[in-house]
Amino acid sequence: MKLQKILALDLALNCGWATSSPKIKFGTATFRDTRFDGAGIRFLRFEQWLIDNGSDADLVVYEGVMNHSSLDAGHSYGGYLAILLKWSEHTRIPCGAFPVGTIKKFWTGNGAAKKDAMIKEAHRRGFNVSDDNQADALAILHLGMQSYAGLLG
């Protein structure tokens, strides 16, 4: 199987994303709910975003986070991850995680790099990112491209 397009995700309320084909594109998708929304609306928005933006991917790679800064962040990540894994099974698009420290070390040389270092490295590599979510997604994408280089078409 030859991979044509990899989708990389930094799963969060402000989800960084990057794709590899035909050229590298990246951005931030926001799934925040308002005080007028139901508690699950952010997850419905994420699922619809995946359907709209990920269905042509051959592989999805994402940041495998083990510790979260808050209860809401942990719940959100768990919900997004469950939806991603369900969607992956339904579409038969494989997905896999890279540990946070592995991504940071690959991108900056420091497995404990801070957000500003990730952004700085993205800028050094020629990507005009506007936030750390985009920088993280680009790092995940590049790690995925390197890790699966033998499968890229």
N, C-alpha and C positions, 0 to 999 in steps of 0.2 A: 504494500500500500504506500503510495506516494502522497505526502502531505502538501497541499497547496496553500492552506490558510490556517494559521494558528491564532486563536483568540486568547489573550491573557487578561486575567481579572484580578483586581485588588478589591475583594469583597468588603463593602462597607456601605453606610448610608450614602456617602459620596463615593461611588464605585469607579475606580480608575480602570480603564480598559485600553487595550492596544491590539492591533491586528497586523499580520505580516504580509498580506497580499492584496492587491498586486504591489503596493508599496506600504510602508509602515504608516499607520494612522493611529491616533490615540485621542483620548478625551476623558471626561468625567461625566458619569450619568448619576443623577441624584434621584433617590427614591424616598426622600423624607415625606412623612405624612404631616398633615395640618391638624389643627385641633378639631376640625370638622370631619376628618376621615376616620374610618374604622381602624382598629388595631392591626389588621392584616393588609391594609392597602399597599404598604411599601413592598410586601412580598408579591402581590399581584402585579405591581408596576415592574418589579425586577423580572418576573416570569415573562411578561409581555416584551420587555426589552430584550431578553434572551431570544425569544421567538423572532423578533424583528431584526436582531443584529447578529445572532450567532448561528442561525440555521445553515449558513453556507460554510461554516468552519469544519475543518477536518480533525481538529484537536483543540481542547480547551485546557489551559494551564492556569493555576491560581495559587495564591499565597495561602499556605496551610498555617493558620494562626492557632497557637495553643493557649496563649494568655491574652486577656482583653483588659482594656483600661477601665471599663465600666460594665455594669450589668446590662445596660441597654446595648452596648457594643457587642457583648457576648451573645445576647439573644438575637440581635440582628444578624451577626455573622452566621450563627447556627441556622437561622431561617433561610438566609441566602444560600448557604451550603446545601441544605436539604433540597431546595428548589433546583439548584444547579445539578446535583446528583440525580434527582428524579428526571429532569429534562435530558440529561446525558443518556440515561437508560432508555428513555422514550425515543430519542432521536438517533440513538446508536452512535453518537459522537463521543469518542473517549475523552476523559478528562483526568487530570492528575495534579497533585499539589507539590509544591516545593516549600521546604521550611523557611521561615522568615530569615534566620541567620544565614542560610545558604544563599538566598537571593541577595542579601546585603553584601556578603563577602564577594560574591560573583561580580556585583555591580561596582562596588567601591574598594574592595580589598579588605574591608572591615566588617565582620559579622555582626557588630553592634552599632553600625552606622546610624546616625540620627536622620530625621527627615530632611534637614537642610543639606546634608551630605548627599543624599539620594537625588535631590533636586539639582544640586551643583554638578553632579556627575552626568545627569541627563543633559544639562546645558553644555557641558564639556563635549558631549557626544553629538551635539548639534540639534537637540530637541528642545523647542521652546515651550517647556511645560509651565503650567500655571499653578500646579499644586503637587504635593507629595503623592497623591493618589495616582496621578498620571506618571510620575517618575517611577513609582513602584510597579505599575503595569508595564512600563517599558522594560524595566529590569527583568520582570517575570517573562516577558515575551522573548527577550534576548537569551535568557537562560534556557527557555524552551526551545528556541531555534538552535542553540548550541547542543543541547541534550538530545534532540531528535534530528540532528543534521543529516544523518544517513537516510532518513525517511522523507526529507524535503525534496519536492520535485522541481 
